[in-house]
Amino acid sequence: MKASHRSLLAIAAGAALLAASCATGAGLMKAGAAAPGPGETAYRPACVLVEDVRADRDGVRVRWLSDYVPGLRDGPGDSPAYIIDSGLPGGTLLVVGGTHANEIAGMTAATMLAERARPTKGRLIVIPHLNSSGLSYGDADNPRPSWIRLEAASGVRYLRYGSRFVHPIHQGQTDPARYLLPGGLESLPGEEQRNINRAYPGLAEGNLTQMVAAAVMAMLNEERVDVAVDMHEAKPASKLRWMIVSNPKCLDVAIGAIFALEDEGIDMKLDRSSPEFRGLSHREWGDGSGAAAFLVETVNPAQAAGVPVDQLRDPEFPLWKRVAVQLEALRAIAEAYGAAFPEGEVRYDGVPGYAELEARGLEAFF
């Protein structure tokens, strides 16, 4: 057996052991791992699949969702948030990947931001893997490999992905026959109660999905976030593909971003949050905080039924392209917001653009 294969098997076995301990409540507490004070970085939860995000560099500090909702501490729903501060006045930009842990482009783009972004005005808060519970299992209805091997400039990296939903064992309650969305105007199949992007504004004393949603809402308000972007992927046939969804209060900013992307040869559609279909990030983040809230959808070929797909090198939707569109959309939104509200502007460099990713591939930037 090759050394790389042994390494991957060891990683997978360790992840399985950790997931099993989380499911049973066994916990793998590090000796002396006490709860941290606000902003401390030494904390590592006992029962969380901590992903390979290499953001240990000057100017980066780590907070956890459990700093905002303490009930998440040492459980499978806790996730790190990387705060990257320029030290100069400006706004705060929150970027969330992995709300659905099978939508890998957003997680990869957010990981690249956490590792490479250098703010020159204001600060970034990046959550690369919001649904840490969903990373612990695959979707039974659409099984896919849970790792993508990347021959990166820094060495071999493994990009992990899992399920759209929170793990049913972690949720704390069984799925109902129907799930009534927050606000009570629509209902969905019962498994949707484990969809973080149907749970906002959440509930700090609720089930796991509600607690994660409540932690994001608390972060938005406590950190005084100016702009918040939720990174997603859609099925190739979905009407949501290549789309920015905007809270109505910041529709002008979204229009500016769409025009800027068009000038770069990137065609994105625009939609606004529905007043009836509640619980979604772009709707509830914007309504429940001062943030201008957006959701970006690219295309995930692995979400199409049928033949298994090479997510990294798919001929129509390669991963580099989907990551590039996520990053360009984020930059366009930040720039459009900064033009409209200079006091809330966030600027950053260090992150490749579309042309660089097309020419050199993802591997050059990890």
C-alpha positions as CSV (number, residue, x, y, z in Angstrom):
1,M,0.0,0.0,0.0
2,K,1.3,3.4,-0.9
3,A,2.2,5.8,1.9
4,S,-0.4,8.3,0.7
5,H,-3.1,5.7,0.8
6,R,-2.1,4.7,4.3
7,S,-2.3,8.3,5.3
8,L,-5.7,8.8,3.8
9,L,-7.0,5.6,5.5
10,A,-5.6,6.8,8.9
11,I,-7.3,10.2,8.4
12,A,-10.6,8.5,7.5
13,A,-10.4,6.1,10.5
14,G,-9.7,8.9,12.9
15,A,-12.6,10.9,11.5
16,A,-14.9,7.8,11.9
17,L,-13.8,7.3,15.5
18,L,-14.4,11.0,16.3
19,A,-17.8,10.9,14.6
20,A,-18.7,7.8,16.6
21,S,-17.6,9.4,19.9
22,C,-19.7,12.5,19.0
23,A,-22.7,10.4,18.2
24,T,-22.5,8.5,21.5
25,G,-21.5,11.6,23.5
26,A,-18.2,9.9,24.4
27,G,-16.1,13.0,23.6
28,L,-12.3,13.2,23.1
29,M,-11.4,15.9,25.5
30,K,-7.8,17.1,25.4
31,A,-6.1,17.3,28.8
32,G,-6.6,20.7,30.4
33,A,-8.9,21.9,27.6
34,A,-10.9,24.5,29.5
35,A,-13.4,26.8,27.9
36,P,-11.7,29.9,26.5
37,G,-12.4,33.5,27.1
38,P,-13.7,35.7,24.2
39,G,-11.3,35.7,21.3
40,E,-8.9,33.0,22.7
41,T,-7.4,30.6,20.1
42,A,-6.2,27.7,22.2
43,Y,-9.6,26.0,22.5
44,R,-10.1,22.9,20.5
45,P,-13.5,21.2,21.2
46,A,-13.6,17.7,22.4
47,C,-16.1,16.5,19.8
48,V,-15.7,18.4,16.5
49,L,-14.3,17.4,13.2
50,V,-11.7,20.2,12.8
51,E,-10.9,20.5,9.2
52,D,-7.6,21.1,7.4
53,V,-7.6,24.9,7.4
54,R,-4.1,26.3,7.6
55,A,-4.8,29.8,8.8
56,D,-2.2,30.0,11.7
57,R,-0.6,33.3,10.7
58,D,-0.1,36.8,12.0
59,G,-3.3,38.8,12.2
60,V,-5.6,35.8,12.4
61,R,-7.5,34.9,15.6
62,V,-10.1,32.2,16.1
63,R,-13.4,32.2,17.7
64,W,-16.0,29.4,17.8
65,L,-19.7,29.3,17.3
66,S,-19.9,28.2,21.0
67,D,-18.5,31.6,22.0
68,Y,-21.9,32.9,20.8
69,V,-24.1,30.0,21.9
70,P,-22.4,28.2,24.7
71,G,-24.6,25.1,24.4
72,L,-22.6,24.1,21.3
73,R,-19.4,23.8,23.2
74,D,-17.7,20.4,22.9
75,G,-20.4,19.1,20.6
76,P,-20.6,18.2,16.9
77,G,-22.1,21.5,15.9
78,D,-19.2,23.8,17.0
79,S,-17.1,25.3,14.2
80,P,-14.3,27.8,14.1
81,A,-14.5,31.4,12.7
82,Y,-11.3,33.0,11.5
83,I,-11.1,36.7,12.2
84,I,-8.6,38.5,10.0
85,D,-8.2,42.2,10.9
86,S,-6.4,44.8,9.0
87,G,-6.1,47.0,12.1
88,L,-7.4,49.9,10.0
89,P,-10.9,51.4,10.2
90,G,-13.6,49.9,7.9
91,G,-16.4,47.4,7.9
92,T,-16.7,43.8,8.8
93,L,-17.4,41.2,6.1
94,L,-18.6,37.7,7.1
95,V,-18.1,34.8,4.7
96,V,-19.8,31.4,5.4
97,G,-19.0,28.2,3.6
98,G,-20.3,24.7,4.2
99,T,-23.8,25.5,5.4
100,H,-24.5,22.5,3.2
101,A,-21.5,20.2,3.7
102,N,-21.9,18.7,0.2
103,E,-21.4,22.0,-1.5
104,I,-17.7,22.0,-1.8
105,A,-16.9,25.1,-3.8
106,G,-18.1,27.4,-1.0
107,M,-16.0,25.5,1.6
108,T,-12.9,25.6,-0.7
109,A,-13.3,29.3,-1.5
110,A,-13.8,30.1,2.2
111,T,-10.8,28.0,3.2
112,M,-8.7,29.9,0.6
113,L,-9.8,33.2,2.1
114,A,-9.0,32.1,5.7
115,E,-5.5,31.0,4.6
116,R,-4.6,33.8,2.1
117,A,-6.7,36.9,2.5
118,R,-4.9,40.0,3.8
119,P,-7.3,42.8,4.6
120,T,-6.1,46.3,3.9
121,K,-9.2,48.0,5.3
122,G,-11.7,46.6,7.9
123,R,-11.8,42.9,8.7
124,L,-12.9,39.5,7.5
125,I,-14.7,36.8,9.5
126,V,-14.6,33.5,7.7
127,I,-16.4,30.3,8.6
128,P,-15.2,27.6,6.1
129,H,-17.3,24.7,7.4
130,L,-20.4,25.9,9.2
131,N,-22.1,22.5,9.2
132,S,-19.4,20.5,10.9
133,S,-21.9,17.8,11.8
134,G,-22.8,17.3,8.1
135,L,-19.1,16.6,7.4
136,S,-19.3,13.5,9.5
137,Y,-21.5,11.4,7.1
138,G,-22.5,11.1,3.4
139,D,-25.9,11.6,1.9
140,A,-27.4,8.1,1.6
141,D,-29.6,9.2,-1.4
142,N,-26.6,10.5,-3.3
143,P,-23.4,8.8,-2.1
144,R,-20.1,10.3,-3.1
145,P,-16.6,10.0,-2.0
146,S,-16.0,12.1,1.1
147,W,-12.6,13.4,0.1
148,I,-11.0,15.1,-2.9
149,R,-7.3,14.7,-3.1
150,L,-5.5,17.9,-4.1
151,E,-1.8,17.8,-5.2
152,A,-1.3,21.2,-3.8
153,A,1.8,23.5,-3.8
154,S,2.1,22.9,0.0
155,G,1.8,19.1,-0.4
156,V,-1.2,16.7,-0.6
157,R,-4.4,18.2,0.8
158,Y,-7.7,16.5,1.2
159,L,-10.9,18.5,0.7
160,R,-13.6,16.9,2.8
161,Y,-17.3,17.1,2.0
162,G,-20.4,15.3,3.4
163,S,-24.1,15.9,3.6
164,R,-26.5,18.7,3.1
165,F,-28.0,18.1,6.5
166,V,-27.0,17.9,10.1
167,H,-26.3,14.3,11.1
168,P,-29.6,12.8,12.4
169,I,-27.9,11.4,15.5
170,H,-26.6,14.8,16.4
171,Q,-29.9,16.7,16.0
172,G,-31.4,15.9,19.4
173,Q,-34.8,15.0,18.0
174,T,-36.3,12.8,15.3
175,D,-37.5,14.2,12.0
176,P,-41.2,15.1,12.0
177,A,-43.5,14.2,9.2
178,R,-43.4,17.8,8.1
179,Y,-41.2,20.7,9.1
180,L,-42.8,24.1,9.6
181,L,-40.5,26.9,8.6
182,P,-39.8,29.8,11.0
183,G,-42.7,32.2,10.5
184,G,-45.2,29.4,9.9
185,L,-46.1,30.1,6.3
186,E,-44.5,27.1,4.5
187,S,-43.8,23.5,5.4
188,L,-41.3,21.0,4.0
189,P,-40.4,17.3,4.4
190,G,-39.4,16.5,7.9
191,E,-35.6,16.1,7.2
192,E,-35.5,19.8,6.4
193,Q,-35.5,20.5,10.1
194,R,-31.8,19.5,9.9
195,N,-31.1,22.0,7.2
196,I,-29.3,25.0,8.7
197,N,-30.4,27.2,5.9
198,R,-34.0,26.6,6.8
199,A,-33.6,27.3,10.6
200,Y,-32.8,31.0,10.9
201,P,-33.0,32.9,13.2
202,G,-32.5,29.8,15.2
203,L,-33.0,29.1,18.9
204,A,-30.1,29.0,21.4
205,E,-31.9,26.3,23.5
206,G,-33.2,24.4,20.6
207,N,-32.0,21.4,18.5
208,L,-28.6,21.4,17.0
209,T,-29.6,23.0,13.7
210,Q,-31.4,25.8,15.6
211,M,-28.4,26.3,17.9
212,V,-26.0,26.7,14.9
213,A,-28.3,29.2,13.3
214,A,-28.7,31.1,16.5
215,A,-24.9,31.3,16.9
216,V,-24.6,32.9,13.4
217,M,-27.3,35.4,14.2
218,A,-25.5,36.3,17.5
219,M,-22.2,36.7,15.7
220,L,-23.8,39.0,13.1
221,N,-25.0,41.3,15.9
222,E,-22.2,41.0,18.4
223,E,-19.5,41.6,15.7
224,R,-21.5,44.3,14.0
225,V,-21.2,42.7,10.6
226,D,-21.7,45.0,7.7
227,V,-21.9,42.5,4.8
228,A,-22.6,38.8,5.1
229,V,-22.3,36.3,2.2
230,D,-23.4,32.6,2.4
231,M,-21.7,30.4,-0.3
232,H,-23.8,27.6,-1.8
233,E,-24.0,25.3,-4.9
234,A,-27.0,24.2,-6.9
235,K,-27.8,21.3,-9.1
236,P,-26.9,21.8,-12.8
237,A,-30.6,22.0,-13.8
238,S,-31.6,24.2,-10.9
239,K,-33.0,27.7,-11.5
240,L,-30.7,28.9,-8.7
241,R,-27.5,28.1,-10.6
242,W,-25.1,31.0,-11.1
243,M,-27.2,33.3,-9.0
244,I,-26.8,36.0,-6.3
245,V,-29.8,36.1,-3.9
246,S,-30.1,39.4,-2.0
247,N,-32.1,40.6,1.0
248,P,-34.5,43.3,-0.3
249,K,-32.8,46.0,1.7
250,C,-29.5,45.7,-0.2
251,L,-30.8,44.9,-3.7
252,D,-29.0,48.0,-5.1
253,V,-25.7,46.6,-3.9
254,A,-26.4,43.2,-5.5
255,I,-27.3,44.9,-8.8
256,G,-23.9,46.8,-8.7
257,A,-22.1,43.5,-8.1
258,I,-24.0,41.8,-11.0
259,F,-22.9,44.6,-13.4
260,A,-19.3,44.4,-12.2
261,L,-19.2,40.6,-12.7
262,E,-20.7,41.1,-16.2
263,D,-17.9,43.5,-17.1
264,E,-15.5,40.6,-16.2
265,G,-17.3,38.1,-18.4
266,I,-19.0,36.3,-15.5
267,D,-22.8,36.1,-16.0
268,M,-24.8,35.8,-12.8
269,K,-28.5,36.1,-12.3
270,L,-30.2,38.0,-9.5
271,D,-33.0,37.1,-7.2
272,R,-34.5,38.7,-4.0
273,S,-35.4,37.0,-0.8
274,S,-39.0,35.8,-0.6
275,P,-41.2,37.4,2.0
276,E,-43.1,34.1,2.5
277,F,-40.3,31.5,2.4
278,R,-38.6,32.1,5.7
279,G,-35.7,30.6,7.6
280,L,-33.0,31.3,4.9
281,S,-29.8,33.1,5.5
282,H,-30.2,36.0,3.1
283,R,-33.7,36.7,4.4
284,E,-33.2,36.3,8.2
285,W,-29.6,37.6,8.4
286,G,-30.7,40.8,6.7
287,D,-33.9,41.2,8.6
288,G,-32.4,40.3,12.0
289,S,-29.2,42.3,11.9
290,G,-27.6,45.4,10.4
291,A,-25.9,43.3,7.8
292,A,-26.4,43.5,4.1
293,A,-27.1,39.8,3.4
294,F,-26.5,37.8,0.2
295,L,-26.3,34.2,-0.9
296,V,-24.1,33.1,-3.9
297,E,-25.0,29.9,-5.9
298,T,-22.6,28.2,-8.3
299,V,-23.1,24.8,-9.9
300,N,-22.2,21.4,-8.4
301,P,-22.1,18.6,-11.0
302,A,-22.1,16.0,-8.3
303,Q,-25.7,17.0,-7.3
304,A,-27.0,15.6,-10.6
305,A,-28.4,12.1,-10.4
306,G,-26.7,9.4,-12.3
307,V,-23.0,8.9,-13.2
308,P,-20.5,9.7,-10.6
309,V,-18.6,13.0,-11.2
310,D,-15.0,14.1,-10.9
311,Q,-15.7,17.3,-8.9
312,L,-12.1,18.5,-9.3
313,R,-11.8,18.1,-13.1
314,D,-15.4,18.0,-14.4
315,P,-15.2,19.2,-18.0
316,E,-18.0,21.7,-17.7
317,F,-17.9,22.6,-14.0
318,P,-14.4,22.1,-12.7
319,L,-13.8,23.0,-9.1
320,W,-11.4,25.8,-9.9
321,K,-14.1,27.6,-11.9
322,R,-16.8,27.3,-9.2
323,V,-14.3,28.5,-6.6
324,A,-13.3,31.4,-8.8
325,V,-16.9,32.5,-9.3
326,Q,-17.5,32.4,-5.6
327,L,-14.5,34.5,-4.9
328,E,-15.2,37.0,-7.7
329,A,-18.8,37.4,-6.6
330,L,-17.7,38.0,-3.0
331,R,-15.2,40.7,-4.2
332,A,-17.9,42.3,-6.4
333,I,-20.4,42.4,-3.5
334,A,-17.8,43.9,-1.1
335,E,-16.7,46.5,-3.6
336,A,-20.3,47.5,-4.5
337,Y,-21.1,47.8,-0.8
338,G,-18.0,49.9,-0.1
339,A,-18.9,52.3,-3.0
340,A,-22.3,52.8,-1.5
341,F,-21.3,52.9,2.2
342,P,-17.6,53.9,2.5
343,E,-17.6,53.7,6.3
344,G,-18.4,49.9,6.0
345,E,-15.9,49.2,3.2
346,V,-13.7,46.1,3.5
347,R,-10.7,45.7,1.2
348,Y,-8.4,42.7,1.0
349,D,-5.7,41.2,-1.3
350,G,-3.8,37.9,-1.4
351,V,-6.7,35.9,-3.0
352,P,-6.4,34.8,-6.7
353,G,-8.9,36.1,-9.3
354,Y,-10.6,34.1,-12.0
355,A,-7.8,34.4,-14.5
356,E,-5.2,33.3,-12.1
357,L,-7.2,30.2,-11.0
358,E,-7.9,29.4,-14.6
359,A,-4.2,29.6,-15.5
360,R,-2.7,27.9,-12.5
361,G,-5.4,25.8,-10.9
362,L,-6.5,25.5,-7.3
363,E,-3.4,23.5,-6.5
364,A,-1.1,26.6,-6.8
365,F,-3.0,28.4,-4.0
366,F,-3.1,25.7,-1.3
